[in-house]
């Protein structure tokens, strides 16, 4: 089956596990295990330049924001404005949570399986991510709402996904593909190095569908709620 990883990805694969990985005492699934080098762009202006939306493994040792700060080596000293930051968007309400690296661990929020996370850091960094996909993990997709960003679901796209392009993700998640463009599903990505973005309306020409980038979370909007069980190879 075709692999969803692209050779021009900025997420360089360090190793693909065919045996169990063990990280932080956590045993990870055999053929679903992997390890990759996550390169993240430096924070910039204007926003959202430097907002890196990161896919996390379903199973990993990174269960809280402060642990991810440590694993990625995000800046944890100095003024808050020059430290690293980990954030999440709560799609059902449009609210958000954020944690400044080096702050009290009491304030660190829990990471949610299947959700992408936003990472900012004052300098470009490379961090190693290990974990495994869970082929039985379903990710809820909240319905599109107003005002934005309600209904913006930043989802972790599994490392072992069979989806190669945004149009594949529309199909795999069962997003709405007919009717006016404003009533269809949408798949998007943020280009952290520039602050620009790409988006694809489900049901449009597949020629216009952008390639998914390994290690990047994708933004999904849909007019009705869904439960997505990603396809794996």
N, C-alpha and C positions, 0 to 999 in steps of 0.2 A: 504494500500500500504506500502511496506517496507520502513522503515526510513533509510536515508543515514548516520546516526550517528553511530560511533563505540564505544563500551564500553571502549576500551583501548586508546581512544583519549586523548591527553594532553590538549585538549580544553574542560574544564569541564563546562557543562551546568549549569548555575545558575538558570535560569527560562525560561520556554517556554510560551510566551504570547498567550492567546486565546482571549484576549481583547486588545483594542488599547493601545500601549505604548506611552508615551509622553516624549520626551527627548529634552532638550534645546529649548522647545517651538514647536518642530516638532511633529505633530501627525503621528503615524506610523500605517500601515495597520493591521487589526485585526488578522486573523489567519495566516498571514505572519510575524507577529512580534516575536521577540526573544531577549534574553539577554544571554551572555555567558562570562565566565572568560577566557581571553586570556593570557596564560603563554608563555613568550618569553625568549629564552636562551640568556645568556650573550655573548657579542662580544668576539671573540677569533681569534687566528691565527693558521695556515694560513687561509686566506679567501678561501671559503665563510663560514667558521665556524662562527656562530652567526648571519648569515643573516636569519632573520625570515620573510618569505613571508606570509603576512596576508591577509585573505579574509575580505573584508568590506561589510556590508549590502548595498543593492541597495539604500535604503532610510535610511539616518542616519544624525546626526548633525555634522559629521566630513567631512566638505567640503574642508578644506585646511590642508596642512601638519602641520602647527603650532598648529592647533586645535587637531589633532591626538596626537601630542607630549604631550599636556596638559592632554588629556583624559587618555592616557596610563601611565602618570607619568614618561616620559622619562627624563633623566638627562639634565638640561637646563643651568647649570653653570659650570665654569671651562674651561680649554683649549678645543678647538673644538674637539680634538682627544679623549676626555673623555666624550663628551656629547652624547645624543641620536641622532639618524639620521633617517629620513624618506625618502625613495626614490621610484622612479618608473622607469620602462623601457618602452621606446617608441618603440613598436615592429615594426612599419612600417619603422623605420629608423635605429634601433639599438642604438639610442642615449638614454640618461637618464637624469633625474632630481633628485636632492637631496637637502634636507633641514636639516641644523644642528639646533637642538632644542635650543631655547634661542636666536637665531639670529633674525634680523629684520623681522617682519612679512611681510614686503614688498616683501622679497625674498621667501616667502612660496608659493609653487605651489598649484594649485587646484587638488584635487583628482578626478579621473575619475570613474564614475559608471561602475561597471563590471570588473574593473582592480584590481589585487592584488597589494599590496604595500610592499616594503622591509623596515623592521624595525630593527635597531641596537641599542643596549644600553650597557653601560659598566657592568651592573649587571643584573641578572635575575629579571624579573618583572612579576607581574600579573596585568592585566588591564581589566576593565569591558567594554564590547562592547554591545551597544544596537542598534536596528534598525529593518528593515523589508525587506523581499524579495519583488521584483516587478516581478510578473510572466509575465509581458509584456515587460521586458527589454531585448533587444537583444545586445549581445556583439560582436563587429567585431573581427575577427581573421585574422591578416595579414599573407600573404604567407611567407614561409620560404625563407631566402635569405642569401647572403654572403656579407661581413664577419659577423660572429656571433658577437653579439647576435641578429642581424637583424632576425625578424621572430620568436623570442622567445616571445610568448604571455603569460604573467603571468595573469591568469584570476581568478576572485573571484568565487569560487564554492559555490552556494547558500546554506544557512543553510538547507533549505527545499528541497534539491536536492533528486531526486530518484536514482541518481548514487551512487553505493557503491564502485565500483572498477574502476581502470583506463580504463579497457575495456568498462565499461558502459559509461564513458565520451567520448570515441571514437565514440560510437554509437550515443549518444545524440547530440554531436556536428557535426555529419556527416563527420568525418575525413576520409581520404583516407585509405583503408584497404587492397588494392591489389597492386601487382607489387613488385619490389625490395624494401627491407627494407628502403633504403635511399630515396625512393619516396613515402613512406607511412606517415601517421600522427604519431605523437608521443605525449605521455602524460608523464610528469615527475614531481618529487617533490624534494625539497631540505630538507635534514635533518639538521636543524640548530644546533643541539647539537653536531654534529660531523663534519659538512661540507660535508658529503657524500650526495649521491643522489640515487634516484631510477628512472628508466624510463621503459616505456612499448611501444612497437611498435604496432600500431593498426593493427589488423588482425592476430596477433600472438596468440599462445595458451592462453586462458583465465586463465589457471593455473598460468602463469607468471605475470598476472596483479596484481599490488599491490593495497592495500586498500586505499581509499581516507581518509584523516584525516580532521575532522570537524574543520573549522576555518583556515585551510591552503589554500593558493592560489596554483593553479596547473600551470605548464608550458606546453603550447600547441604549437606544431609545425605542420604545414601542407603544402604540396606543392602548394596548391592553396588557395586563400582567401575564408573565410567563414563568415557567420553571424550566431551566435549561440544564440538560444532562449532556455535557460535551462528548462528542465522538472522539475516540482515541484509536491510534494505530497500534 
